[in-house]
Amino acid sequence: MTENKRAQPRRKFRTLLADPPWDIQQKGARGAQMHYNLMTLDRIKQMPIADLMEDDAHLWLWVTNATLREGYNVAEAWGFTVRSPLTWVKFKLGLGNYLRNSTEHLLFATRGKAPVQYRAQPTWINAPVSDHSHKPEEQFALIERVSPGPYLELFARRRPLSSSDWSVWGNQVPSDVEIPGFPVPVYTDRVRRTDEPSESAS
């Protein structure tokens, strides 16, 4: 008997946005665990990103001040080279054992031949803070200016407020792609299961 395997994603993406649920065993991570399940660094690095992305691609990877080093390691494990951090400057002070965290960072990385579409983007954005871990909606317009589609957001919590070609994957939103070894609770009809027997064949 052959093992029944789900189909791979129908296509590959040119740009990836990811906001991993870092499990870094710090106070901030324990607070995050109240909102969503965390993933270890090794588990994040093991994600088969090469199966999702074109050879020439962009990565936008969210990190906190506490996970900045881990972000560079994840980008490298996924086959990308970090080119520049983009810093989100917030309007209020956060927590911190030493300095008060008022920033997060979006690492911009590339692989292959993937030039940017827009060369005037500064390395910071200023946007207000919303609910826990909710990144500024401005990120989508920024990414679309700099990077080509189609786009994929990993660890998405909601669908992007954009009319561009975005797909999403994560535990908190019906997902458009399936990643082998990384199941999520709900999929949309955009996920094809062409290798499974049809109802009439049962």
Secondary structure, 3 states (H helix, E strand, C coil): CCCCCCCCCCCCEEEEEECCCECCCCHHHHHHCCCCCCECHHHHHCCCHHHCEEEEEEEEEEECHHHHHHHHHHHHHCCCEEEEEEEEECCCCCCCCCCCCCEEEEEEEEECCCCCCCCCCCCEEECCCCCCCCCCCHHHHHHHHHCCCCEEEECCCCCCCCCCCEEEECCCCCECCCECCECCCCECCCCCCCCCCCHHHC
